[in-house]
Amino acid sequence: MPWNEQLICISEQLKSQYGALIIPCYNKKMERTSIIEFLAGSLLLFSCLLPLSAGAQQENVPLTAEQNNAVLSEPRAIRWVKVTQMYVRQGDDIRWVSTPVDKGLWQLVNASEITRTPGISWVKQTFNLLPENLEIQAPMAVYLYGEASAEVYLNGVFVGRKGVPGVNAVAEQAGNIEANFYVPPGLLKPENNLLAIRFSSHIPGLKNYRLALEPRIGPYLDPQRLRMNTYLPSIFLVSAIGIAAIFFGARYALRQNEKAGLWLALMFLFSVLQLSAELYHVFFNFAYKWQLTRLALVFVFAIGSGVFLNLAIMAHFGIRATLRWVPVALALILSLPLLQGASFNQATFFVSVTYVLLAISLAGYLVYQRQKNARWLLGGLIVLSTAFAAPVGRFLDGTYYYAMSLGALALFILSATKLETTRKRAAQVEALSNRLELELLKKHLQPHFIMNTLMALSEWIVESPATGVKMIQSLAVEFRILYEVSGKSLIPLAREIKLCHTHLDLMSYRKKQRFRLDVSIANEDVQIPPALFHTLIENALSHNRYQAAEIVFTLSQTEDSALTTYIFSAPVGKLVRGSKEANSSGGVGLSYIKARLEESWGDRATFTDRLASGPTPAENVWRSVIEISKGKS
């Protein structure tokens, strides 16, 4: 059945049941809906299924106490006779209950592919009992699962109905999605039993919809109890996935700069909603007309979990935010052609495959980029993809639960590894920053610096007392600023520039040269680590002996939606004895800069410095570039 017809059907059902409550929400644009509102709407839609169990009819014969005891005493490993192919014919004639099948008038089809037709139709098939079915003493039953109202006849005898078939939706009384019909003693034969089912299926908006009439014959068992035994592991796995959703949600609440935690929490939440919708029929036997609504919810939640899986991968590995919706939208677009004529089960399966393949492609790209832990992610996703080797029905009813649980475990391990790595890195950076901060202060208070400054000061006091006073003021201002910022991790850029100007004024007095810093700043209120550019200036003055009367340093800042870039340029002079380069890439100064950047922004900050050639050797500069990504990890 085409997916658009299925969505029309669901819309009509919701409109008739809830009217004005649903339709206004349906017309709102998704981009105007917050995450909380969307989740609340999904839960509301899911809760629409809860009251639907009431009103559906099932007629059957209750068991006596002796028969119940016989059922409970029988082993549960007895096989059922499954009718996989049936003869179908449109029309309604009660004589078809017992007449042989005329293969010229009846069409043989798979039981899972019976197509809905207008009015009433019949299906028939003969079957033989299994040897163990003949040996047991417990009552036998016909178990019927299907999206139709049906009457069941066995060897010409009426054994029960689910709902009342009708020629149209008005005449029909919708039955439950499944029923268990007791078979009176002596009705079944070892061979050539004739099963006949009279049915109708009237679902608004659907025409050529494939029903899932799947009859089975075996010992009388409570269907819900049988399903509980079958799906018990899956129920526990849903709980495990729910714990993962709570874990990553709490982690994001505590550390809101980690968008990956939010996406993981939403991915597991949608997985829980998907699996809950899938398991709904285990706990509730609802009217068959709402089966498509349940399957549609499974489909929608599968899309949500796939979207948030890929967003989590992109956020975890720092893929730019502007690119994060492109592959997700592409995956959804690629899944649409698969939905033409497909059932919701097939559509859900194909969408899940599409999103996992997209995640594998992303992981492969990250491995190619040599991203840390990308190999583990790729391996986990490949293991997850092996679940798709199962048939569609088995995948959605069982394999998917195990795959998601393994995925949750792998993400737990990856998260714990990252958390421990982050903790160790933070401790190392803090220790290094404290040590370098002390070294930086010692560098300005070392005897050599104090001695040269005092000697220059004594000369100025003799030559020009007024200039000597200005030098003392510059020295005092620089020490005061260093004292104020030394215990802080971030300071305003304007304060940093003030420190640089003050230091250059002091060095101008000391070296009797004019040192100047030209700045081109887009936002001087932005926060940076203290003494960042001050260190670059001090480093350049330590390694170069300048001959010109005026030396100009430059600092520029540019910003866009994704990146802030600082470019500091220092003229190249004659190397001071013992210096290997005009601005050595090692030493305490540049190590301090790298440690400060790592402490504040981690992998989102990069620092490079290199010699940039000018038109003439005299115009060569040493260029230091700091880039800080605005994306949140």
Beta strands, then each sheet from edge to edge (+ up, - down):
strand 1: 58-59
strand 2: 81-82
strand 3: 85-90
strand 4: 107-110
strand 5: 114-115
strand 6: 121-127
strand 7: 140-145
strand 8: 149-154
strand 9: 157-162
strand 10: 178-183
strand 11: 193-200
strand 12: 210-211
strand 13: 214-219
strand 14: 491-492
strand 15: 514-520
strand 16: 527-528
strand 17: 544-545
strand 18: 550-559
strand 19: 563-571
strand 20: 574-575
strand 21: 605-612
strand 22: 621-629
sheet 1: 1+ 9- 8+ 11- 6+ 3- 4+
sheet 2: 2+ 13- 7+ 10-
sheet 3: 5+ 12-
sheet 4: 14+ 16-
sheet 5: 15+ 18+ 19- 22+ 21-
sheet 6: 17+ 20-
end
